């Protein structure tokens, strides 16, 4: 890893700003300096993340101020960006800032240097593969995990924690966007991201017998088809044959499955595992339940996503309810939050606002990050208003406004995600209003590339179908952020592009 060149995209910095503690940032900086490495960016990335702040640090300093000592910035010519965009094609091309990173990575790769582009953007990963560009891609969580393997004991613990936090955010974002995906390739990439886990197994000394926690993890890794230490495999040999049937649906979920084929494979696997569990002791049965819970909730979530894609709300609800139950057994807060959010959106689309409000509020309780809290609280406010519970709606709106105030840049992506989800369940007018708030936040935080992307999405929404609830709600949503002066004029210019 010491000989690699690292190109870092904007999303990676945004994740760091939202997730990294002071200790984790110090540990990351220490490893990078020890390795005599640099984080390479282009001016466009600096512009997009200039106002990203370290949300978990005192006084919330600017992230780039903390990392500036290890950042190298390279200018990319416009003609290079345009040339690569043309090769990718209009539909496949990412935004110009992202293309500038692809150009930089390709230039370094062609010069014979081992280059990694750190990004969780599907278009960037797919474009590199399509054009056979000479570099590799990996998501931010995997990059941090790679750093942890170069760290000392204390720093490794910090970076392992950070990698897990970012991986959870990547998974959450992928699941929430899935309802808007139409292309099979995007759906496959989403499910692969959902199932992906690059965390290496813990090691033990010869004198130390594997703990139950390590054996549970080894059993989970066995299901996922990962390498398991021989000493651990020996201890779980009798249990591995019991959970082995789950390997089939797990692998199938990575290969662009049809809903019916994945559902049938998982059902058959559950039957076989259930029959084999019956004669086991309570202790061994508990180990298997713990080992399979993280795999099962992800598979149920994947089935829920496939059902939503097929407009089968009834089946999506059932699978997401199972995902919620299994995530709760696994004590996985992120899994519980995602399942609750999707269930709430389904209820909203089925015109059950009171039930949706309850689910959104439960999702807010499980949310650990501000972005997730924005989505859950704003969803709860809408559902409460539709249920004629204006007091609860006002309470939730105040929560959203308090989070967004002075953190407009960090609110853009969560609002965009909620807008996409509302559109997917038939609330185009509300989605447009949420996008409008995202646009305000993007303009106010000087994220102009994102602002242009939001305008493009707003232009695609059909607002011909509306009702009194949606029209009244627009006024309430408009209160979560305010904008004035030059920024207000710039905001109006962006909206004028829609006319």
C-alpha positions in Angstrom: 0.0 0.0 0.0 2.9 2.3 0.6 3.7 2.5 -3.1 0.1 3.4 -4.2 -1.2 6.7 -5.3 -4.5 7.7 -3.7 -7.1 9.8 -5.4 -9.9 10.9 -3.1 -13.4 12.0 -4.2 -15.8 14.4 -2.4 -18.0 11.7 -0.9 -15.0 10.3 1.0 -14.4 13.7 2.6 -18.1 14.1 3.4 -18.1 10.7 5.2 -15.0 11.8 7.2 -16.6 15.0 8.2 -19.8 13.3 9.4 -18.2 10.2 11.0 -14.7 10.8 12.2 -13.9 11.6 15.8 -10.8 13.7 16.8 -8.9 10.6 17.8 -9.8 8.9 14.5 -8.6 11.9 12.5 -5.3 11.9 14.4 -4.8 8.2 13.8 -5.5 8.5 10.1 -3.1 11.5 9.8 -0.5 9.6 11.7 -0.6 6.6 9.4 -0.6 8.7 6.3 2.4 10.6 7.5 4.3 7.5 8.6 3.7 6.0 5.2 4.9 9.3 3.6 1.7 9.4 1.6 -0.6 12.1 0.3 -4.4 12.4 -0.4 -4.7 13.6 -4.0 -7.6 15.8 -5.2 -8.5 18.2 -7.9 -9.6 21.9 -7.5 -13.2 20.8 -8.1 -13.1 18.5 -5.0 -11.7 21.3 -2.9 -14.6 23.5 -4.0 -17.2 20.9 -3.2 -15.9 20.1 0.3 -14.5 23.5 1.3 -17.3 23.9 3.9 -17.5 20.4 5.1 -17.0 20.4 8.9 -15.8 17.8 11.4 -19.2 17.3 13.0 -17.9 15.3 16.0 -15.1 17.7 17.0 -15.4 20.7 19.3 -16.3 23.9 17.5 -16.7 21.8 14.3 -13.6 22.9 12.4 -13.4 22.7 8.6 -12.2 19.3 7.6 -9.8 20.5 5.0 -8.1 22.6 7.6 -7.4 19.5 9.6 -6.2 17.5 6.6 -4.4 20.1 4.6 -0.9 18.9 5.6 -1.4 15.7 3.7 -3.4 16.9 0.6 -1.9 17.4 -2.8 -4.0 19.3 -5.4 -3.6 18.8 -9.2 -5.2 21.0 -11.9 -6.9 19.1 -14.8 -7.4 20.7 -18.2 -11.0 21.2 -19.4 -10.2 19.4 -22.7 -9.2 16.3 -20.7 -12.4 16.3 -18.8 -14.5 16.8 -22.0 -12.6 14.1 -23.8 -13.2 11.5 -21.1 -16.8 12.5 -20.8 -17.3 12.0 -24.5 -15.7 8.5 -24.4 -18.0 7.6 -21.5 -21.1 8.9 -23.2 -23.7 11.4 -21.9 -25.7 8.9 -19.8 -22.7 7.1 -18.3 -20.6 10.2 -17.6 -20.4 11.4 -13.9 -20.2 15.1 -13.1 -17.2 17.1 -14.2 -15.5 17.1 -10.8 -15.7 13.3 -10.7 -14.4 13.0 -14.3 -11.4 15.2 -13.3 -10.5 12.6 -10.7 -10.8 9.8 -13.2 -8.5 11.7 -15.5 -5.9 12.2 -12.7 -6.1 8.6 -11.7 -5.7 7.4 -15.4 -2.7 9.7 -15.9 -1.0 8.3 -12.8 -1.8 4.8 -13.9 -0.5 5.3 -17.4 2.8 6.5 -15.9 3.2 3.0 -14.3 2.1 3.9 -10.8 -0.3 1.7 -8.8 -3.3 4.0 -8.4 -6.5 3.7 -6.4 -9.5 6.0 -6.8 -11.4 6.2 -3.5 -15.1 6.6 -4.4 -18.4 4.9 -3.7 -19.9 6.4 -7.0 -21.3 3.7 -9.2 -20.7 5.6 -12.4 -17.0 6.2 -11.6 -16.4 2.5 -10.9 -18.4 1.4 -14.0 -16.7 3.9 -16.3 -13.3 2.8 -15.2 -14.2 -0.8 -16.1 -15.9 0.1 -19.4 -12.9 2.0 -20.7 -10.3 -0.3 -19.1 -8.7 2.7 -17.3 -5.4 1.8 -15.6 -6.4 2.2 -11.9 -8.5 0.5 -9.3 -11.5 1.8 -7.3 -12.6 1.1 -3.8 -15.2 2.7 -1.4 -14.1 5.0 1.4 -14.7 2.4 4.1 -12.4 -0.1 2.4 -9.7 2.6 2.1 -9.9 3.3 5.8 -9.7 -0.4 6.5 -6.6 -0.6 4.4 -5.0 2.2 6.5 -5.9 0.3 9.7 -3.8 -2.6 8.6 -0.7 -0.3 8.5 -1.5 1.2 11.9 -0.3 0.5 15.5 -2.6 -1.1 18.0 -4.4 2.1 19.3 -4.6 3.7 15.8 -5.9 0.4 14.3 -8.8 0.4 16.8 -9.7 4.0 15.8 -9.5 3.3 12.1 -11.4 0.0 12.4 -14.2 1.9 14.1 -14.2 4.6 11.5 -14.3 2.1 8.7 -17.3 0.4 10.2 -19.1 3.7 10.7 -18.5 4.7 7.1 -19.4 1.3 5.8 -22.8 1.6 7.6 -23.4 5.0 6.0 -22.5 3.6 2.5 -24.9 0.8 3.0 -27.7 3.1 4.3 -27.3 5.4 1.3 -27.3 2.5 -1.1 -30.5 1.0 0.4 -32.3 4.3 0.5 -31.5 5.1 -3.2 -32.5 1.6 -4.4 -36.1 2.5 -4.9 -35.2 4.8 -7.8 -32.9 2.4 -9.6 -34.2 1.0 -12.9 -31.1 -0.4 -14.5 -30.2 -4.0 -13.7 -26.5 -3.0 -13.4 -27.3 -0.4 -10.8 -29.5 -2.8 -8.8 -26.7 -5.4 -8.9 -24.1 -2.9 -7.7 -26.4 -1.8 -4.9 -27.0 -5.3 -3.6 -23.3 -6.1 -3.9 -22.6 -2.9 -1.8 -25.2 -4.1 0.7 -23.5 -7.4 1.1 -19.9 -6.3 0.9 -17.8 -6.5 4.1 -14.0 -6.2 3.8 -13.3 -6.4 7.5 -10.6 -9.1 8.0 -11.1 -11.8 10.7 -9.5 -11.2 14.0 -6.4 -13.3 14.8 -5.6 -15.4 17.9 -2.5 -16.9 19.2 -1.9 -20.6 19.4 -2.3 -20.5 23.1 -5.6 -18.7 23.0 -8.7 -20.6 22.1 -11.2 -18.7 19.9 -13.9 -16.8 21.8 -17.5 -17.4 21.0 -17.7 -14.0 19.4 -14.8 -14.9 17.0 -16.4 -18.3 16.2 -19.7 -16.5 15.4 -17.9 -14.2 13.1 -16.1 -17.1 11.5 -19.4 -18.9 10.9 -20.8 -15.7 9.3 -17.7 -15.5 7.1 -18.2 -19.1 6.1 -21.7 -18.3 4.8 -20.3 -15.3 2.9 -17.7 -17.5 1.2 -14.7 -15.8 2.9 -11.6 -17.4 4.1 -11.8 -18.8 7.6 -8.8 -19.6 9.8 -8.1 -23.4 10.0 -8.2 -23.3 13.8 -11.6 -21.6 13.7 -12.9 -23.9 11.0 -12.1 -26.9 13.1 -14.1 -25.5 16.0 -17.2 -24.7 13.8 -17.1 -27.8 11.5 -20.3 -29.3 12.8 -22.1 -25.9 12.7 -20.9 -25.0 9.2 -22.7 -27.9 7.6 -26.0 -26.6 9.2 -25.7 -23.0 7.9 -24.2 -24.1 4.5 -27.6 -23.8 2.7 -27.5 -20.0 3.2 -24.5 -19.8 1.0 -26.7 -20.3 -2.1 -29.0 -17.3 -1.7 -26.2 -15.1 -0.4 -24.2 -15.7 -3.6 -27.3 -15.5 -5.8 -28.0 -12.0 -4.4 -24.8 -10.8 -6.0 -25.7 -11.9 -9.5 -28.6 -9.6 -10.6 -31.3 -12.1 -9.4 -35.0 -12.0 -10.2 -37.2 -11.6 -7.1 -38.8 -15.0 -7.4 -35.4 -16.9 -7.7 -33.9 -15.2 -4.7 -37.1 -15.6 -2.6 -37.2 -19.3 -3.5 -33.5 -19.8 -2.7 -33.8 -18.1 0.7 -37.0 -20.0 1.6 -35.4 -23.4 0.8 -32.3 -22.4 2.8 -34.4 -21.4 5.8 -36.2 -24.7 5.8 -33.0 -26.7 5.7 -31.3 -24.7 8.4 -34.5 -24.9 10.5 -34.7 -28.6 10.3 -31.0 -29.0 11.2 -31.4 -26.6 14.2 -34.1 -28.6 15.9 -32.0 -31.3 17.7 -29.2 -28.9 18.6 -28.4 -27.7 22.2 -29.5 -24.2 23.2 -25.9 -23.0 23.2 -25.1 -24.1 19.6 -28.5 -22.9 18.4 -27.8 -19.4 19.9 -24.5 -19.3 18.1 -26.1 -20.1 14.7 -28.8 -17.5 15.3 -26.2 -14.8 16.0 -24.1 -15.9 13.0 -26.9 -15.9 10.5 -28.8 -12.8 11.7 -26.5 -10.2 9.9 -26.7 -12.3 6.7 -30.4 -12.8 6.9 -31.4 -9.2 7.5 -29.3 -8.1 4.5 -30.9 -10.8 2.3 -34.4 -9.7 3.5 -33.6 -6.1 2.8 -32.4 -7.1 -0.7 -35.7 -8.9 -1.3 -37.6 -5.9 -0.1 -35.7 -3.7 -2.5 -36.4 -6.0 -5.4 -40.1 -6.1 -4.5 -40.2 -2.3 -4.3 -38.5 -2.2 -7.7 -41.4 -4.4 -9.0 -44.0 -2.1 -7.4 -45.0 -4.9 -5.0 -45.6 -2.9 -1.8 -47.2 -5.8 0.0 -44.2 -8.1 -0.4 -41.7 -5.3 0.1 -43.4 -4.6 3.5 -43.2 -8.2 4.5 -39.5 -8.6 3.7 -38.6 -5.2 5.3 -40.5 -6.2 8.4 -38.4 -9.4 8.5 -35.2 -7.3 8.0 -36.2 -5.1 10.9 -36.8 -8.1 13.2 -33.6 -9.8 12.2 -31.5 -6.6 12.6 -33.0 -6.1 16.0 -31.9 -9.6 17.0 -28.4 -8.8 15.7 -28.6 -5.5 17.7 -27.8 -3.6 14.4 -29.0 0.0 14.8 -28.3 0.9 11.2 -30.2 -2.1 9.9 -33.2 -1.2 12.1 -33.1 2.4 11.0 -33.1 1.5 7.3 -35.9 -1.1 7.6 -38.1 1.4 9.5 -37.5 4.2 7.0 -38.5 1.9 4.1 -41.5 0.6 5.9 -42.6 4.2 6.8 -42.4 5.2 3.1 -44.4 2.2 2.0 -47.2 3.2 4.6 -47.0 6.8 3.3 -47.5 5.6 -0.2 -50.4 3.3 0.9 -52.1 6.4 2.5 -51.6 5.3 6.1 -50.0 8.4 7.5 -50.6 7.7 11.2 -48.7 4.4 10.8 -46.0 6.0 8.8 -45.5 8.7 11.5 -45.0 6.0 14.1 -42.4 4.2 11.9 -40.6 7.4 11.0 -40.3 8.3 14.7 -39.0 4.9 15.6 -36.5 5.3 12.8 -35.4 8.6 14.2 -34.8 6.9 17.6 -32.4 4.4 15.9 -30.6 7.1 13.8 -27.1 7.9 15.0 -26.1 10.5 12.4 -27.5 13.9 11.6 -28.3 13.0 8.0 -30.5 10.0 9.1 -32.2 12.2 11.7 -33.1 14.8 9.1 -34.7 12.2 6.9 -36.6 10.5 9.7 -37.8 13.7 11.5 -38.9 15.4 8.2 -40.7 12.2 7.2 -42.4 12.1 10.6 -43.4 15.8 10.2 -45.0 15.1 6.9 -46.9 12.0 8.1 -48.0 13.8 11.3 -49.4 16.7 9.2 -51.2 14.3 7.0 -52.6 12.7 10.2 -53.9 16.2 11.4 -51.4 16.1 14.3 -50.0 19.5 13.7 -48.4 19.7 17.2 -46.2 16.7 16.4 -45.5 18.0 12.9 -44.2 21.3 14.4 -42.1 19.5 16.9 -40.4 17.4 14.2 -39.9 20.4 11.9 -38.1 22.2 14.7 -35.7 19.2 15.1 -34.9 19.3 11.4 -34.4 23.1 11.4 -32.0 22.8 14.4 -29.9 20.2 12.7 -29.7 22.0 9.4 -28.8 25.5 10.9 -25.2 26.2 10.1 -24.7 22.8 8.6 -26.4 23.3 5.3 -23.7 21.5 3.3 -24.2 18.3 5.2 -28.0 18.4 4.8 -27.9 18.3 1.0 -27.5 14.5 0.5 -30.0 13.5 3.2 -32.6 15.8 1.7 -31.9 14.5 -1.8 -32.3 10.9 -0.7 -35.6 11.7 1.0 -36.8 13.5 -2.1 -36.0 10.5 -4.3 -37.8 8.2 -1.9 -40.9 10.4 -1.8 -41.0 10.5 -5.6 -40.7 6.7 -5.7 -43.9 6.3 -3.6 -45.9 8.8 -5.6 -45.5 12.1 -3.7 -44.0 14.1 -6.5 -45.1 17.5 -5.2 -43.5 16.8 -1.8 -40.4 15.5 -3.4 -40.1 18.7 -5.4 -40.4 20.7 -2.2 -37.7 18.6 -0.4 -35.5 19.1 -3.5 -36.1 22.8 -3.3 -34.8 22.8 0.3 -31.8 20.7 -0.8 -31.1 23.3 -3.5 -31.2 26.1 -0.9 -28.7 24.2 1.2 -26.5 23.5 -1.8 -26.4 27.2 -2.9 -25.9 28.4 0.7 -22.9 26.1 1.2 -21.5 26.9 -2.3 -21.9 23.4 -3.6 -22.8 24.5 -7.2 -22.2 21.2 -8.9 -24.7 19.6 -6.6 -27.1 22.5 -7.1 -27.0 21.9 -10.9 -27.7 18.2 -10.3 -30.6 19.0 -8.0 -32.1 21.3 -10.7 -31.8 18.5 -13.2 -33.7 16.1 -10.9 -36.4 18.7 -10.2 -37.0 19.1 -13.9 -37.9 15.3 -14.2 -40.7 15.4 -11.6 -44.3 15.2 -12.7 -46.2 17.6 -10.4 -49.5 17.3 -12.3 -51.0 15.1 -9.6 -51.4 16.9 -6.3 -53.9 17.2 -3.4 -54.7 19.5 -0.5 -52.4 17.6 1.9 -49.4 18.0 -0.4 -50.1 21.7 -1.1 -50.4 22.5 2.6 -47.3 20.5 3.4 -45.2 22.5 1.0 -45.5 25.5 3.2 -44.5 23.6 6.3 -41.4 22.0 4.6 -40.3 25.4 3.3 -39.6 26.5 6.9 -36.7 24.1 7.6 -34.2 26.5 6.1 -34.1 30.1 5.0 -31.9 32.0 2.5 -31.4 35.6 1.7 -29.1 38.2 0.0 -26.9 37.2 -2.9 -27.5 33.5 -2.1 -31.2 34.1 -2.5 -30.7 35.7 -5.9 -28.5 32.8 -7.0 -31.1 30.4 -5.7 -33.8 32.1 -7.9 -31.5 31.9 -10.9 -31.2 28.2 -10.4 -35.0 27.8 -10.1 -35.4 29.9 -13.3 -33.6 27.1 -15.2 -36.7 24.9 -14.6 -39.0 27.3 -16.5 
